Amino acid sequence: MLKPILLVEDNPKDLELTLLALAKSNLANEVVTVRDGEECLDYLFMRGPHAGRAKGHPAVVLLDLKLPKVDGLQVLEELKKDATLQGVPVVMLTTSREEQDLLRSYKLGVNAYVVKPVAFKDFMQAIQDLGVFWAVINEPPPGSLKPGRPAPSE
């Protein structure tokens, strides 16, 4: 079973476009979507409505910065503080070009910071490239499986 890609996006239009772009990249990974930071943390920590989900971590978290309930920076901070989750790659996918958001994201351990392209074609290409890079090309840290490879029962 391939590790899923966790997409955290509250904007319906961006969610739809991101899912379309990931589908066009022909990745076999399931894309799990959550709509706010609280639900993201519930998914990652397997609690609340996600308490019964299959064990294992996502191949990558595509995390919006500006989220309801718990914002992306707070999610990132909680994720990177946890010893079992800190190796999970996180890509901040945002419209913010504010330097303070960029600096804070990297200080908290984000693996990549991507400003969503405005043009449709550029947006689609950027998301496809991200999906392929993190799910296929990227080498995870020693001790974890490459996301594209089947995982033993985690």
N, C-alpha and C positions, 0 to 999 in steps of 0.2 A: 504494500500500500504506500503510495506516494504521500509525502507530507503536503498538507494544504497550504495555500496562500491565504493569509488573513488580511482582508481589506476592511479598513475602518474609515467609513465615509458617511457623512450626514447629508450631503447635498445630493438629491436624487439624480440630477443631471450628470454630475461628475461620477456618481456610482454607476449609472447606466453606461456612460462612455468608457469607464475603466474596465467594466466587465466585458464590453464589446471588444476592446483592444486586447485584453488577455485571451479572449476566445480566439481572436484572429492569430495569436501567436502559437496556437495549436499545442499549448501545454497540456499535459495529462493531469496536472495537479488540480484537485478540487479548489475552488475559490470560496472561502467562507466569508460572508459579509456580516458586519455589525455596524450599527448606526450611531453609537456614541462611545465615549471613553469608558463609562461604567460597564457597558456590555462587553467592551474589549477586555477589560480586566477580569470580568466574570469568565469569559472564554479562556483566557490565558491561565487563570488560577483554578479553572474547572469548578466553579461555584455558581450558585443561583441557577438560572435556566440552562447553564452549560455544565452542570455538575455531572451529568451522565454521558458527556461526549467521550469519544474514543481518546485514549491516552496518547500523548505525544505532542510535540510542539510544531508550530507552523514552520514552513521553509523560510518564510519571510513575512514580516508585518508591514503592510503599506498603510501608513498612519497619517491621517489628516491632522493638521496642527490645531485648527479651530473646531473643537467638538463640543456638543452640549454635555452637561453633567460633569464630566471630567475631561479637561482639555488634553491635547496630544502630548504636551510637555509633562503633565502629571502622569499620564500613562507610561511614557518613556521612562520617567524616573522610577516608577514602581517596578516596571519590567526589569530594568537594569540593576536594581537593588537586590533582586531575587537570584540566588546562586543557580537555581535550575533553569532560569529563563534568560540570564544575561548573555548567553551565547546566541540567542535568536536574533538574526539580522533585522534591523528596523530601518525602513526608508520613510523619512518624513516627506509626505507628498502634499504640497501646500501651495496656496497662492501668495503667501507672504514672502516678500523680499526684504523684510526688516532684518537689519543686521543683528539686533538683539535676539530674534527668534533663531537665526542661524547659529549664533555663538552659543546660546543656551542649549540648543539641540545637540551640538557636538560635545559640549561640556557634560551633558547627561548620557552620552554614549551612542548617539545615533550613528548608523553605519553609512547613511547617505542622506543628502538633503536635496530634494528635487522641487523646483518651482514649476507648477503645472503650466505647460505651454498654453497660450490663448488660442492659437490657430488649431482647428480640428485635426488636420493632418499631422501637425507636430505633436499634439497631445497623444494621438493614437500611436505614433511611432515611439514616443518616449515611454509609454506604458508597455508596449510590446517589448521594447529593449530591456526595461526593468524586469519584466516577468522572466524572460529568457535568461538574463544575467543571474538573477538570484535563485531561480529554480533549476538551472542547468549548468551554467558556466562557473559560478562561484564555488570555491572549495571551502567547506565549513571547517571549523576548528577541529583539531585532532580529538578523537573520542566520540564524534557525532557522525552520523551518516550523511553523505551527500544527499540533498533533498530529492534529487531525481531517482535515487535508488530506493528499492523497497526497504522498509524498516522492519526489523524483527519486532515481535510484540513488545512495544514500549510500555 
